């Protein structure tokens, strides 16, 4: 073999080795990124799980009214970043029914802009729904106090 052929072969091997090293480096970075994303997702699930448990306990102890709790719980359950999201609407029908009844009621500045009479009518309607669904909701939130879900 000639001298030029050996140099070309060595150069080709160096290029291949460099590309293999770079590919390995990229695979290592991708693996690290995947692990970080999984850890962040688990952290998010843990945070949501804890919030669900706290809100359920607050509702049971009447520290949070049922409408506010229903809105918070349903939104938290919908935000779970898991592959197999449980069908919570089937598990907690009364909670979801109350959510559907009160989710569009005005809050904050919109509520303040309403007349006193309209606010009173909305409050009466909301309290009527809460009263009607209270027993069923309190039964449904019992398992939410120990809510757990796997990624």
N, CA, C and O atoms as a GROMACS GRO file, in nm:
protein
  604
    1UNK      N    1   0.083  -0.118   0.000
    1UNK     CA    2   0.000   0.000   0.000
    1UNK      C    3   0.088   0.125   0.000
    1UNK      O    4   0.196   0.130   0.059
    2UNK      N    5   0.036   0.221  -0.068
    2UNK     CA    6   0.114   0.343  -0.079
    2UNK      C    7   0.091   0.432   0.043
    2UNK      O    8  -0.005   0.417   0.118
    3UNK      N    9   0.183   0.526   0.058
    3UNK     CA   10   0.181   0.618   0.170
    3UNK      C   11   0.053   0.702   0.169
    3UNK      O   12  -0.004   0.725   0.275
    4UNK      N   13   0.007   0.750   0.055
    4UNK     CA   14  -0.114   0.831   0.043
    4UNK      C   15  -0.239   0.753   0.083
    4UNK      O   16  -0.331   0.808   0.144
    5UNK      N   17  -0.241   0.625   0.050
    5UNK     CA   18  -0.354   0.539   0.085
    5UNK      C   19  -0.363   0.522   0.236
    5UNK      O   20  -0.472   0.524   0.293
    6UNK      N   21  -0.248   0.505   0.301
    6UNK     CA   22  -0.246   0.491   0.447
    6UNK      C   23  -0.296   0.620   0.514
    6UNK      O   24  -0.372   0.615   0.610
    7UNK      N   25  -0.253   0.733   0.463
    7UNK     CA   26  -0.297   0.862   0.519
    7UNK      C   27  -0.448   0.878   0.500
    7UNK      O   28  -0.517   0.922   0.592
    8UNK      N   29  -0.499   0.845   0.386
    8UNK     CA   30  -0.643   0.853   0.360
    8UNK      C   31  -0.720   0.760   0.452
    8UNK      O   32  -0.826   0.795   0.505
    9UNK      N   33  -0.666   0.639   0.472
    9UNK     CA   34  -0.731   0.541   0.561
    9UNK      C   35  -0.731   0.590   0.705
    9UNK      O   36  -0.832   0.579   0.774
   10UNK      N   37  -0.620   0.644   0.751
   10UNK     CA   38  -0.612   0.697   0.888
   10UNK      C   39  -0.707   0.816   0.904
   10UNK      O   40  -0.776   0.828   1.005
   11UNK      N   41  -0.710   0.904   0.803
   11UNK     CA   42  -0.801   1.019   0.806
   11UNK      C   43  -0.946   0.972   0.811
   11UNK      O   44  -1.026   1.028   0.886
   12UNK      N   45  -0.981   0.872   0.732
   12UNK     CA   46  -1.117   0.818   0.730
   12UNK      C   47  -1.152   0.759   0.867
   12UNK      O   48  -1.263   0.779   0.916
   13UNK      N   49  -1.058   0.687   0.928
   13UNK     CA   50  -1.083   0.630   1.061
   13UNK      C   51  -1.099   0.739   1.166
   13UNK      O   52  -1.182   0.726   1.255
   14UNK      N   53  -1.021   0.845   1.156
   14UNK     CA   54  -1.036   0.957   1.249
   14UNK      C   55  -1.173   1.025   1.233
   14UNK      O   56  -1.238   1.060   1.332
   15UNK      N   57  -1.216   1.042   1.109
   15UNK     CA   58  -1.347   1.101   1.084
   15UNK      C   59  -1.457   1.011   1.142
   15UNK      O   60  -1.549   1.059   1.207
   16UNK      N   61  -1.446   0.882   1.118
   16UNK     CA   62  -1.545   0.786   1.170
   16UNK      C   63  -1.544   0.786   1.322
   16UNK      O   64  -1.651   0.788   1.384
   17UNK      N   65  -1.427   0.785   1.383
   17UNK     CA   66  -1.416   0.786   1.529
   17UNK      C   67  -1.474   0.915   1.586
   17UNK      O   68  -1.543   0.912   1.689
   18UNK      N   69  -1.446   1.028   1.520
   18UNK     CA   70  -1.499   1.156   1.567
   18UNK      C   71  -1.652   1.158   1.559
   18UNK      O   72  -1.720   1.203   1.652
   19UNK      N   73  -1.705   1.109   1.448
   19UNK     CA   74  -1.851   1.104   1.433
   19UNK      C   75  -1.914   1.009   1.534
   19UNK      O   76  -2.021   1.038   1.588
   20UNK      N   77  -1.849   0.896   1.560
   20UNK     CA   78  -1.901   0.801   1.659
   20UNK      C   79  -1.900   0.863   1.799
   20UNK      O   80  -1.994   0.846   1.876
   21UNK      N   81  -1.791   0.936   1.831
   21UNK     CA   82  -1.783   1.004   1.961
   21UNK      C   83  -1.894   1.108   1.973
   21UNK      O   84  -1.961   1.115   2.076
   22UNK      N   85  -1.915   1.187   1.868
   22UNK     CA   86  -2.018   1.290   1.869
   22UNK      C   87  -2.157   1.227   1.882
   22UNK      O   88  -2.241   1.278   1.957
   23UNK      N   89  -2.181   1.118   1.811
   23UNK     CA   90  -2.310   1.048   1.821
   23UNK      C   91  -2.331   0.995   1.963
   23UNK      O   92  -2.440   1.005   2.018
   24UNK      N   93  -2.227   0.940   2.022
   24UNK     CA   94  -2.236   0.892   2.160
   24UNK      C   95  -2.266   1.005   2.257
   24UNK      O   96  -2.346   0.990   2.349
   25UNK      N   97  -2.201   1.119   2.235
   25UNK     CA   98  -2.225   1.236   2.318
   25UNK      C   99  -2.370   1.282   2.307
   25UNK      O  100  -2.433   1.316   2.407
   26UNK      N  101  -2.422   1.284   2.185
   26UNK     CA  102  -2.562   1.324   2.165
   26UNK      C  103  -2.659   1.225   2.230
   26UNK      O  104  -2.758   1.266   2.290
   27UNK      N  105  -2.630   1.095   2.219
   27UNK     CA  106  -2.715   0.994   2.282
   27UNK      C  107  -2.712   1.009   2.434
   27UNK      O  108  -2.816   0.995   2.499
   28UNK      N  109  -2.595   1.037   2.490
   28UNK     CA  110  -2.584   1.058   2.634
   28UNK      C  111  -2.668   1.179   2.677
   28UNK      O  112  -2.739   1.173   2.777
   29UNK      N  113  -2.660   1.290   2.601
   29UNK     CA  114  -2.737   1.410   2.631
   29UNK      C  115  -2.886   1.384   2.620
   29UNK      O  116  -2.964   1.433   2.702
   30UNK      N  117  -2.927   1.309   2.519
   30UNK     CA  118  -3.068   1.275   2.500
   30UNK      C  119  -3.119   1.190   2.616
   30UNK      O  120  -3.229   1.211   2.666
   31UNK      N  121  -3.038   1.094   2.658
   31UNK     CA  122  -3.075   1.009   2.771
   31UNK      C  123  -3.090   1.092   2.898
   31UNK      O  124  -3.184   1.073   2.976
   32UNK      N  125  -2.997   1.184   2.919
   32UNK     CA  126  -3.003   1.271   3.037
   32UNK      C  127  -3.128   1.359   3.032
   32UNK      O  128  -3.196   1.378   3.133
   33UNK      N  129  -3.157   1.413   2.914
   33UNK     CA  130  -3.275   1.498   2.898
   33UNK      C  131  -3.403   1.418   2.923
   33UNK      O  132  -3.495   1.469   2.988
   34UNK      N  133  -3.409   1.296   2.875
   34UNK     CA  134  -3.527   1.211   2.898
   34UNK      C  135  -3.547   1.184   3.046
   34UNK      O  136  -3.660   1.189   3.096
   35UNK      N  137  -3.438   1.157   3.116
   35UNK     CA  138  -3.447   1.132   3.261
   35UNK      C  139  -3.493   1.258   3.334
   35UNK      O  140  -3.574   1.250   3.426
   36UNK      N  141  -3.442   1.374   3.293
   36UNK     CA  142  -3.483   1.500   3.355
   36UNK      C  143  -3.631   1.528   3.331
   36UNK      O  144  -3.701   1.572   3.421
   37UNK      N  145  -3.678   1.501   3.210
   37UNK     CA  146  -3.820   1.523   3.178
   37UNK      C  147  -3.908   1.430   3.260
   37UNK      O  148  -4.013   1.472   3.310
   38UNK      N  149  -3.866   1.305   3.274
   38UNK     CA  150  -3.943   1.210   3.355
   38UNK      C  151  -3.947   1.254   3.501
   38UNK      O  152  -4.051   1.247   3.566
   39UNK      N  153  -3.832   1.301   3.552
   39UNK     CA  154  -3.828   1.348   3.691
   39UNK      C  155  -3.917   1.471   3.708
   39UNK      O  156  -3.987   1.482   3.809
   40UNK      N  157  -3.914   1.561   3.612
   40UNK     CA  158  -3.999   1.680   3.621
   40UNK      C  159  -4.147   1.643   3.613
   40UNK      O  160  -4.230   1.700   3.684
   41UNK      N  161  -4.181   1.547   3.527
   41UNK     CA  162  -4.320   1.502   3.517
   41UNK      C  163  -4.364   1.438   3.649
   41UNK      O  164  -4.475   1.463   3.696
   42UNK      N  165  -4.276   1.356   3.708
   42UNK     CA  166  -4.309   1.293   3.836
   42UNK      C  167  -4.329   1.398   3.944
   42UNK      O  168  -4.419   1.387   4.027
   43UNK      N  169  -4.244   1.501   3.942
   43UNK     CA  170  -4.257   1.609   4.039
   43UNK      C  171  -4.391   1.681   4.021
   43UNK      O  172  -4.456   1.716   4.119
   44UNK      N  173  -4.430   1.703   3.897
   44UNK     CA  174  -4.559   1.768   3.869
   44UNK      C  175  -4.675   1.681   3.917
   44UNK      O  176  -4.770   1.731   3.977
   45UNK      N  177  -4.667   1.551   3.890
   45UNK     CA  178  -4.772   1.459   3.935
   45UNK      C  179  -4.779   1.459   4.087
   45UNK      O  180  -4.889   1.461   4.144
   46UNK      N  181  -4.665   1.458   4.154
   46UNK     CA  182  -4.662   1.460   4.301
   46UNK      C  183  -4.725   1.588   4.355
   46UNK      O  184  -4.799   1.584   4.453
   47UNK      N  185  -4.695   1.700   4.290
   47UNK     CA  186  -4.750   1.828   4.333
   47UNK      C  187  -4.902   1.831   4.315
   47UNK      O  188  -4.974   1.875   4.404
   48UNK      N  189  -4.949   1.784   4.201
   48UNK     CA  190  -5.094   1.780   4.175
   48UNK      C  191  -5.162   1.685   4.272
   48UNK      O  192  -5.269   1.716   4.325
   49UNK      N  193  -5.100   1.570   4.296
   49UNK     CA  194  -5.156   1.473   4.390
   49UNK      C  195  -5.172   1.533   4.528
   49UNK      O  196  -5.275   1.518   4.593
   50UNK      N  197  -5.068   1.601   4.574
   50UNK     CA  198  -5.075   1.664   4.706
   50UNK      C  199  -5.184   1.770   4.711
   50UNK      O  200  -5.257   1.780   4.809
   51UNK      N  201  -5.195   1.850   4.605
   51UNK     CA  202  -5.298   1.954   4.600
   51UNK      C  203  -5.438   1.893   4.603
   51UNK      O  204  -5.526   1.943   4.672
   52UNK      N  205  -5.458   1.785   4.529
   52UNK     CA  206  -5.588   1.716   4.529
   52UNK      C  207  -5.622   1.670   4.669
   52UNK      O  208  -5.735   1.688   4.715
   53UNK      N  209  -5.526   1.610   4.738
   53UNK     CA  210  -5.550   1.560   4.874
   53UNK      C  211  -5.584   1.674   4.970
   53UNK      O  212  -5.676   1.662   5.051
   54UNK      N  213  -5.510   1.784   4.961
   54UNK     CA  214  -5.532   1.898   5.051
   54UNK      C  215  -5.669   1.960   5.026
   54UNK      O  216  -5.742   1.991   5.120
   55UNK      N  217  -5.705   1.979   4.900
   55UNK     CA  218  -5.835   2.039   4.868
   55UNK      C  219  -5.949   1.948   4.912
   55UNK      O  220  -6.050   1.995   4.964
   56UNK      N  221  -5.933   1.817   4.892
   56UNK     CA  222  -6.037   1.723   4.936
   56UNK      C  223  -6.056   1.731   5.088
   56UNK      O  224  -6.168   1.730   5.137
   57UNK      N  225  -5.946   1.737   5.161
   57UNK     CA  226  -5.956   1.750   5.308
   57UNK      C  227  -6.021   1.882   5.347
   57UNK      O  228  -6.104   1.886   5.438
   58UNK      N  229  -5.984   1.990   5.278
   58UNK     CA  230  -6.042   2.121   5.308
   58UNK      C  231  -6.193   2.121   5.280
   58UNK      O  232  -6.270   2.180   5.356
   59UNK      N  233  -6.233   2.055   5.173
   59UNK     CA  234  -6.376   2.046   5.142
   59UNK      C  235  -6.449   1.967   5.250
   59UNK      O  236  -6.556   2.006   5.295
   60UNK      N  237  -6.390   1.855   5.290
   60UNK     CA  238  -6.452   1.772   5.392
   60UNK      C  239  -6.466   1.847   5.524
   60UNK      O  240  -6.566   1.832   5.595
   61UNK      N  241  -6.366   1.927   5.557
   61UNK     CA  242  -6.368   2.002   5.683
   61UNK      C  243  -6.437   2.138   5.669
   61UNK      O  244  -6.433   2.220   5.761
   62UNK      N  245  -6.500   2.161   5.555
   62UNK     CA  246  -6.575   2.283   5.525
   62UNK      C  247  -6.490   2.408   5.535
   62UNK      O  248  -6.539   2.515   5.573
   63UNK      N  249  -6.360   2.395   5.501
   63UNK     CA  250  -6.271   2.510   5.494
   63UNK      C  251  -6.271   2.569   5.353
   63UNK      O  252  -6.217   2.677   5.329
   64UNK      N  253  -6.332   2.496   5.262
   64UNK     CA  254  -6.339   2.537   5.122
   64UNK      C  255  -6.480   2.500   5.075
   64UNK      O  256  -6.524   2.387   5.093
   65UNK      N  257  -6.551   2.597   5.015
   65UNK     CA  258  -6.687   2.562   4.975
   65UNK      C  259  -6.683   2.462   4.859
   65UNK      O  260  -6.584   2.452   4.787
   66UNK      N  261  -6.791   2.392   4.842
   66UNK     CA  262  -6.795   2.282   4.746
   66UNK      C  263  -6.774   2.329   4.602
   66UNK      O  264  -6.710   2.260   4.523
   67UNK      N  265  -6.827   2.444   4.567
   67UNK     CA  266  -6.812   2.493   4.430
   67UNK      C  267  -6.666   2.524   4.399
   67UNK      O  268  -6.614   2.482   4.296
   68UNK      N  269  -6.601   2.597   4.487
   68UNK     CA  270  -6.460   2.630   4.466
   68UNK      C  271  -6.376   2.503   4.462
   68UNK      O  272  -6.288   2.488   4.377
   69UNK      N  273  -6.405   2.411   4.554
   69UNK     CA  274  -6.332   2.284   4.556
   69UNK      C  275  -6.353   2.204   4.429
   69UNK      O  276  -6.258   2.145   4.376
   70UNK      N  277  -6.476   2.201   4.380
   70UNK     CA  278  -6.505   2.127   4.257
   70UNK      C  279  -6.427   2.185   4.139
   70UNK      O  280  -6.370   2.111   4.060
   71UNK      N  281  -6.426   2.316   4.129
   71UNK     CA  282  -6.353   2.381   4.019
   71UNK      C  283  -6.204   2.349   4.029
   71UNK      O  284  -6.141   2.313   3.929
   72UNK      N  285  -6.149   2.361   4.147
   72UNK     CA  286  -6.006   2.335   4.165
   72UNK      C  287  -5.972   2.188   4.139
   72UNK      O  288  -5.875   2.158   4.069
   73UNK      N  289  -6.052   2.098   4.195
   73UNK     CA  290  -6.023   1.955   4.178
   73UNK      C  291  -6.033   1.910   4.033
   73UNK      O  292  -5.945   1.840   3.983
   74UNK      N  293  -6.139   1.951   3.966
   74UNK     CA  294  -6.157   1.909   3.826
   74UNK      C  295  -6.042   1.962   3.740
   74UNK      O  296  -5.989   1.889   3.656
   75UNK      N  297  -6.003   2.087   3.761
   75UNK     CA  298  -5.892   2.142   3.683
   75UNK      C  299  -5.761   2.071   3.714
   75UNK      O  300  -5.681   2.048   3.623
   76UNK      N  301  -5.739   2.036   3.839
   76UNK     CA  302  -5.617   1.961   3.874
   76UNK      C  303  -5.619   1.821   3.811
   76UNK      O  304  -5.518   1.777   3.756
   77UNK      N  305  -5.731   1.754   3.820
   77UNK     CA  306  -5.740   1.618   3.764
   77UNK      C  307  -5.721   1.621   3.612
   77UNK      O  308  -5.662   1.529   3.555
   78UNK      N  309  -5.769   1.726   3.548
   78UNK     CA  310  -5.752   1.738   3.402
   78UNK      C  311  -5.608   1.770   3.364
   78UNK      O  312  -5.565   1.742   3.252
   79UNK      N  313  -5.532   1.826   3.457
   79UNK     CA  314  -5.395   1.867   3.425
   79UNK      C  315  -5.291   1.760   3.457
   79UNK      O  316  -5.171   1.786   3.445
   80UNK      N  317  -5.335   1.642   3.497
   80UNK     CA  318  -5.239   1.536   3.528
   80UNK      C  319  -5.161   1.495   3.403
   80UNK      O  320  -5.221   1.455   3.304
   81UNK      N  321  -5.028   1.505   3.408
   81UNK     CA  322  -4.947   1.469   3.290
   81UNK      C  323  -4.910   1.320   3.291
   81UNK      O  324  -4.793   1.284   3.304
   82UNK      N  325  -5.010   1.236   3.277
   82UNK     CA  326  -4.987   1.091   3.278
   82UNK      C  327  -5.043   1.030   3.149
   82UNK      O  328  -5.132   1.086   3.085
   83UNK      N  329  -4.988   0.915   3.114
   83UNK     CA  330  -5.031   0.848   2.991
   83UNK      C  331  -5.174   0.796   3.003
   83UNK      O  332  -5.259   0.823   2.917
   84UNK      N  333  -5.200   0.721   3.107
   84UNK     CA  334  -5.331   0.661   3.126
   84UNK      C  335  -5.412   0.744   3.226
   84UNK      O  336  -5.421   0.710   3.344
   85UNK      N  337  -5.470   0.851   3.177
   85UNK     CA  338  -5.548   0.939   3.263
   85UNK      C  339  -5.677   0.866   3.300
   85UNK      O  340  -5.751   0.820   3.213
   86UNK      N  341  -5.704   0.855   3.430
   86UNK     CA  342  -5.829   0.788   3.469
   86UNK      C  343  -5.950   0.873   3.430
   86UNK      O  344  -5.941   0.995   3.422
   87UNK      N  345  -6.061   0.807   3.405
   87UNK     CA  346  -6.183   0.880   3.369
   87UNK      C  347  -6.250   0.925   3.498
   87UNK      O  348  -6.338   0.858   3.552
   88UNK      N  349  -6.205   1.038   3.546
   88UNK     CA  350  -6.252   1.090   3.674
   88UNK      C  351  -6.399   1.130   3.670
   88UNK      O  352  -6.466   1.131   3.774
   89UNK      N  353  -6.449   1.163   3.553
   89UNK     CA  354  -6.589   1.202   3.541
   89UNK      C  355  -6.680   1.085   3.577
   89UNK      O  356  -6.790   1.105   3.629
   90UNK      N  357  -6.636   0.965   3.549
   90UNK     CA  358  -6.714   0.846   3.586
   90UNK      C  359  -6.698   0.817   3.735
   90UNK      O  360  -6.794   0.778   3.802
   91UNK      N  361  -6.576   0.836   3.788
   91UNK     CA  362  -6.550   0.809   3.928
   91UNK      C  363  -6.615   0.911   4.020
   91UNK      O  364  -6.657   0.877   4.131
   92UNK      N  365  -6.626   1.036   3.975
   92UNK     CA  366  -6.675   1.144   4.060
   92UNK      C  367  -6.786   1.224   3.989
   92UNK      O  368  -6.768   1.342   3.960
   93UNK      N  369  -6.899   1.160   3.961
   93UNK     CA  370  -7.003   1.227   3.881
   93UNK      C  371  -7.064   1.351   3.949
   93UNK      O  372  -7.093   1.449   3.881
   94UNK      N  373  -7.084   1.347   4.079
   94UNK     CA  374  -7.144   1.462   4.147
   94UNK      C  375  -7.048   1.580   4.147
   94UNK      O  376  -7.090   1.695   4.129
   95UNK      N  377  -6.922   1.554   4.166
   95UNK     CA  378  -6.820   1.660   4.163
   95UNK      C  379  -6.818   1.727   4.026
   95UNK      O  380  -6.812   1.850   4.016
   96UNK      N  381  -6.822   1.646   3.922
   96UNK     CA  382  -6.821   1.700   3.786
   96UNK      C  383  -6.953   1.770   3.753
   96UNK      O  384  -6.954   1.869   3.680
   97UNK      N  385  -7.062   1.721   3.807
   97UNK     CA  386  -7.190   1.788   3.784
   97UNK      C  387  -7.188   1.928   3.843
   97UNK      O  388  -7.230   2.024   3.779
   98UNK      N  389  -7.139   1.940   3.967
   98UNK     CA  390  -7.130   2.072   4.030
   98UNK      C  391  -7.035   2.161   3.951
   98UNK      O  392  -7.062   2.279   3.929
   99UNK      N  393  -6.924   2.105   3.909
   99UNK     CA  394  -6.829   2.181   3.827
   99UNK      C  395  -6.897   2.237   3.703
   99UNK      O  396  -6.882   2.355   3.671
  100UNK      N  397  -6.970   2.153   3.632
  100UNK     CA  398  -7.039   2.197   3.510
  100UNK      C  399  -7.141   2.307   3.538
  100UNK      O  400  -7.164   2.394   3.454
  101UNK      N  401  -7.202   2.303   3.657
  101UNK     CA  402  -7.304   2.402   3.691
  101UNK      C  403  -7.244   2.537   3.730
  101UNK      O  404  -7.308   2.640   3.709
  102UNK      N  405  -7.123   2.539   3.785
  102UNK     CA  406  -7.068   2.664   3.837
  102UNK      C  407  -6.945   2.715   3.762
  102UNK      O  408  -6.899   2.826   3.790
  103UNK      N  409  -6.892   2.639   3.670
  103UNK     CA  410  -6.766   2.677   3.604
  103UNK      C  411  -6.773   2.810   3.529
  103UNK      O  412  -6.672   2.878   3.515
  104UNK      N  413  -6.890   2.847   3.480
  104UNK     CA  414  -6.903   2.968   3.400
  104UNK      C  415  -6.951   3.090   3.479
  104UNK      O  416  -6.970   3.197   3.423
  105UNK      N  417  -6.970   3.072   3.609
  105UNK     CA  418  -7.012   3.187   3.690
  105UNK      C  419  -6.898   3.288   3.696
  105UNK      O  420  -6.781   3.248   3.705
  106UNK      N  421  -6.930   3.416   3.691
  106UNK     CA  422  -6.824   3.518   3.693
  106UNK      C  423  -6.751   3.520   3.828
  106UNK      O  424  -6.808   3.492   3.933
  107UNK      N  425  -6.622   3.554   3.821
  107UNK     CA  426  -6.541   3.565   3.942
  107UNK      C  427  -6.463   3.696   3.938
  107UNK      O  428  -6.460   3.765   3.836
  108UNK      N  429  -6.403   3.729   4.048
  108UNK     CA  430  -6.316   3.845   4.063
  108UNK      C  431  -6.381   3.974   4.013
  108UNK      O  432  -6.489   4.012   4.060
  109UNK      N  433  -6.316   4.041   3.920
  109UNK     CA  434  -6.365   4.171   3.872
  109UNK      C  435  -6.500   4.159   3.802
  109UNK      O  436  -6.585   4.247   3.816
  110UNK      N  437  -6.520   4.050   3.727
  110UNK     CA  438  -6.649   4.031   3.659
  110UNK      C  439  -6.762   4.022   3.762
  110UNK      O  440  -6.870   4.078   3.741
  111UNK      N  441  -6.737   3.953   3.871
  111UNK     CA  442  -6.837   3.937   3.976
  111UNK      C  443  -6.864   4.071   4.043
  111UNK      O  444  -6.979   4.105   4.072
  112UNK      N  445  -6.758   4.146   4.068
  112UNK     CA  446  -6.774   4.277   4.133
  112UNK      C  447  -6.855   4.373   4.046
  112UNK      O  448  -6.924   4.461   4.097
  113UNK      N  449  -6.847   4.355   3.916
  113UNK     CA  450  -6.919   4.443   3.823
  113UNK      C  451  -7.069   4.414   3.821
  113UNK      O  452  -7.147   4.496   3.772
  114UNK      N  453  -7.110   4.299   3.872
  114UNK     CA  454  -7.252   4.264   3.873
  114UNK      C  455  -7.326   4.345   3.979
  114UNK      O  456  -7.267   4.392   4.076
  115UNK      N  457  -7.455   4.360   3.958
  115UNK     CA  458  -7.536   4.426   4.060
  115UNK      C  459  -7.551   4.334   4.180
  115UNK      O  460  -7.535   4.212   4.169
  116UNK      N  461  -7.582   4.392   4.292
  116UNK     CA  462  -7.599   4.315   4.415
  116UNK      C  463  -7.708   4.208   4.397
  116UNK      O  464  -7.694   4.096   4.445
  117UNK      N  465  -7.816   4.245   4.328
  117UNK     CA  466  -7.927   4.153   4.306
  117UNK      C  467  -7.882   4.032   4.222
  117UNK      O  468  -7.917   3.919   4.255
  118UNK      N  469  -7.806   4.055   4.116
  118UNK     CA  470  -7.759   3.946   4.030
  118UNK      C  471  -7.662   3.856   4.107
  118UNK      O  472  -7.668   3.734   4.096
  119UNK      N  473  -7.574   3.919   4.185
  119UNK     CA  474  -7.481   3.839   4.267
  119UNK      C  475  -7.558   3.750   4.365
  119UNK      O  476  -7.525   3.633   4.384
  120UNK      N  477  -7.660   3.808   4.426
  120UNK     CA  478  -7.740   3.731   4.522
  120UNK      C  479  -7.810   3.616   4.452
  120UNK      O  480  -7.814   3.505   4.506
  121UNK      N  481  -7.865   3.639   4.336
  121UNK     CA  482  -7.932   3.532   4.261
  121UNK      C  483  -7.834   3.421   4.224
  121UNK      O  484  -7.865   3.302   4.236
  122UNK      N  485  -7.715   3.459   4.180
  122UNK     CA  486  -7.614   3.358   4.146
  122UNK      C  487  -7.569   3.281   4.269
  122UNK      O  488  -7.551   3.160   4.263
  123UNK      N  489  -7.550   3.351   4.380
  123UNK     CA  490  -7.511   3.284   4.505
  123UNK      C  491  -7.618   3.186   4.550
  123UNK      O  492  -7.588   3.074   4.592
  124UNK      N  493  -7.744   3.228   4.542
  124UNK     CA  494  -7.854   3.140   4.581
  124UNK      C  495  -7.857   3.015   4.492
  124UNK      O  496  -7.875   2.903   4.541
  125UNK      N  497  -7.839   3.035   4.363
  125UNK     CA  498  -7.839   2.922   4.269
  125UNK      C  499  -7.721   2.827   4.299
  125UNK      O  500  -7.738   2.705   4.300
  126UNK      N  501  -7.603   2.885   4.322
  126UNK     CA  502  -7.484   2.805   4.351
  126UNK      C  503  -7.504   2.727   4.482
  126UNK      O  504  -7.472   2.608   4.489
  127UNK      N  505  -7.555   2.794   4.583
  127UNK     CA  506  -7.577   2.728   4.712
  127UNK      C  507  -7.682   2.618   4.701
  127UNK      O  508  -7.673   2.516   4.769
  128UNK      N  509  -7.782   2.638   4.616
  128UNK     CA  510  -7.883   2.535   4.594
  128UNK      C  511  -7.819   2.410   4.532
  128UNK      O  512  -7.847   2.298   4.574
  129UNK      N  513  -7.732   2.431   4.432
  129UNK     CA  514  -7.661   2.318   4.369
  129UNK      C  515  -7.571   2.248   4.471
  129UNK      O  516  -7.566   2.125   4.477
  130UNK      N  517  -7.500   2.327   4.550
  130UNK     CA  518  -7.411   2.269   4.651
  130UNK      C  519  -7.490   2.186   4.752
  130UNK      O  520  -7.449   2.075   4.788
  131UNK      N  521  -7.601   2.240   4.796
  131UNK     CA  522  -7.684   2.170   4.894
  131UNK      C  523  -7.738   2.038   4.839
  131UNK      O  524  -7.738   1.936   4.907
  132UNK      N  525  -7.783   2.043   4.715
  132UNK     CA  526  -7.840   1.924   4.651
  132UNK      C  527  -7.733   1.814   4.632
  132UNK      O  528  -7.763   1.696   4.646
  133UNK      N  529  -7.610   1.854   4.601
  133UNK     CA  530  -7.505   1.756   4.568
  133UNK      C  531  -7.409   1.728   4.684
  133UNK      O  532  -7.318   1.646   4.671
  134UNK      N  533  -7.429   1.795   4.797
  134UNK     CA  534  -7.333   1.787   4.907
  134UNK      C  535  -7.305   1.645   4.954
  134UNK      O  536  -7.188   1.606   4.964
  135UNK      N  537  -7.406   1.567   4.982
  135UNK     CA  538  -7.387   1.431   5.033
  135UNK      C  539  -7.308   1.346   4.934
  135UNK      O  540  -7.215   1.276   4.973
  136UNK      N  541  -7.345   1.353   4.808
  136UNK     CA  542  -7.275   1.273   4.706
  136UNK      C  543  -7.131   1.319   4.690
  136UNK      O  544  -7.040   1.236   4.677
  137UNK      N  545  -7.109   1.450   4.692
  137UNK     CA  546  -6.972   1.502   4.677
  137UNK      C  547  -6.886   1.461   4.795
  137UNK      O  548  -6.771   1.422   4.776
  138UNK      N  549  -6.939   1.470   4.915
  138UNK     CA  550  -6.860   1.433   5.032
  138UNK      C  551  -6.821   1.285   5.028
  138UNK      O  552  -6.714   1.248   5.075
  139UNK      N  553  -6.907   1.201   4.972
  139UNK     CA  554  -6.871   1.060   4.955
  139UNK      C  555  -6.761   1.046   4.850
  139UNK      O  556  -6.670   0.964   4.864
  140UNK      N  557  -6.771   1.125   4.745
  140UNK     CA  558  -6.674   1.115   4.635
  140UNK      C  559  -6.537   1.170   4.672
  140UNK      O  560  -6.436   1.121   4.623
  141UNK      N  561  -6.532   1.270   4.759
  141UNK     CA  562  -6.402   1.326   4.793
  141UNK      C  563  -6.327   1.242   4.896
  141UNK      O  564  -6.207   1.263   4.916
  142UNK      N  565  -6.394   1.148   4.960
  142UNK     CA  566  -6.325   1.062   5.057
  142UNK      C  567  -6.204   0.993   4.994
  142UNK      O  568  -6.096   0.997   5.052
  143UNK      N  569  -6.218   0.928   4.877
  143UNK     CA  570  -6.098   0.866   4.819
  143UNK      C  571  -5.996   0.967   4.767
  143UNK      O  572  -5.880   0.933   4.749
  144UNK      N  573  -6.038   1.090   4.742
  144UNK     CA  574  -5.945   1.191   4.692
  144UNK      C  575  -5.850   1.238   4.802
  144UNK      O  576  -5.744   1.295   4.773
  145UNK      N  577  -5.886   1.214   4.927
  145UNK     CA  578  -5.796   1.252   5.037
  145UNK      C  579  -5.670   1.167   5.037
  145UNK      O  580  -5.568   1.208   5.092
  146UNK      N  581  -5.676   1.051   4.976
  146UNK     CA  582  -5.558   0.964   4.966
  146UNK      C  583  -5.526   0.936   4.820
  146UNK      O  584  -5.472   0.830   4.787
  147UNK      N  585  -5.560   1.029   4.733
  147UNK     CA  586  -5.543   1.013   4.588
  147UNK      C  587  -5.397   0.988   4.552
  147UNK      O  588  -5.307   1.057   4.599
  148UNK      N  589  -5.375   0.887   4.469
  148UNK     CA  590  -5.241   0.854   4.417
  148UNK      C  591  -5.258   0.812   4.272
  148UNK      O  592  -5.359   0.754   4.234
  149UNK      N  593  -5.157   0.843   4.193
  149UNK     CA  594  -5.159   0.801   4.052
  149UNK      C  595  -5.015   0.779   4.007
  149UNK      O  596  -4.924   0.849   4.048
  150UNK      N  597  -4.999   0.681   3.923
  150UNK     CA  598  -4.865   0.650   3.871
  150UNK      C  599  -4.849   0.713   3.734
  150UNK      O  600  -4.945   0.731   3.659
  151UNK      N  601  -4.725   0.746   3.703
  151UNK     CA  602  -4.695   0.805   3.570
  151UNK      C  603  -4.715   0.702   3.464
  151UNK      O  604  -4.695   0.732   3.346
   0.00000   0.00000   0.00000
